[in-house]
Amino acid sequence: MDGRRNNGGHSTKGFAGRKPKDEEGKLIERLDAVIDSDEAIEALKKRIGEGDIRAIQLYFNYRYGKPKESVTLSSDNLSINFKDLLRFD
């Protein structure tokens, strides 16, 4: 017997991932009670007018979505045969 049964399990069990929708809804209700959304939008508009880059990014990310991220790889003439890498002998 290797004792894995007694290792205590996962330390993040029950805490990982997104919060349940009802918990998220309660938080939104609490925020709405103390923050006037029209005032928040006006503050964002003012910051955009001042040229605040973070405010502009925030607006565009919510209005149009974040642009797709891409990765450029260069091999510097290195050749890799993936079939050889994945061969299990």
N, C-alpha and C positions, 0 to 999 in steps of 0.2 A: 504494500500500500504506500503510495507516494505522498499522502497528506494534503493533496489539493483540495479535498473536501473541507479542510479546516483552515483554509487561507483567508477567510474573512470576506470573500466575495469582492465585488467591485465597489470602490470607494465613492464613485459618482452615481451609483444606482439611485434612480429617482430624482437626480439633480441635473442630469445632462439634457441637452436639447432645448427646444422651444417651450416656453411656459404654456400651460393650457389656455384655451381661448377664453374661458370664464375669468381666469386670473388676469389675463391681458385686458379684457373688457372692464374689469373693476378698476384697473390702473388708469385706463383711458377716462373713465367716469370721474375719478378723483382729480386727474389733471384738468379735465374740462371744468370742474368746479372752481379751480383757482386760477386758470389761465384763460383769458378771453382770446379765442382763435382769431378774431378780427384784428386785435391788437398785435398778436404774434405775426400775422401776415403783413401788417403795416410796418412793423419793425424790420422784417425781412426785406420789404420793399425799400425802406430807407437805406439799409445796409447795401443793397444792390445798387441803389442810386449813388452811393458813396464809392462804388467800385470795389467793395469787399469781395475778393476772389472766393472765399469760402461760402459766402452767401449766394454768390452766383452759381457755384458748383452745386450747392444744396438745391437751389431752384431747378436747375437743369436735370439733376439726378432724379428728382421727384416728378418733374414734368415730362421728361422724355426718356427716362431710364438711363442707367449707366451704360456707357459704350462697352462693347464686347472687348475683353482683354485678349491680346494675342501674344504669342511667344515666338521669337525668331531664333532659330538654331543655326549655327554654322559648324561645319565639320572640319574645316581647314584641310580638305582633301583626305580625310580619314574615311575609310570604307568599313562598314560593319555589316556582316551577314547575320541577320536576326535568326535565320533558320539554324545556324551553327550555335548561336547563343542559347536557343531553346531546345536543343537536342539533348535528350536524357538517355545516356548510354548506361 
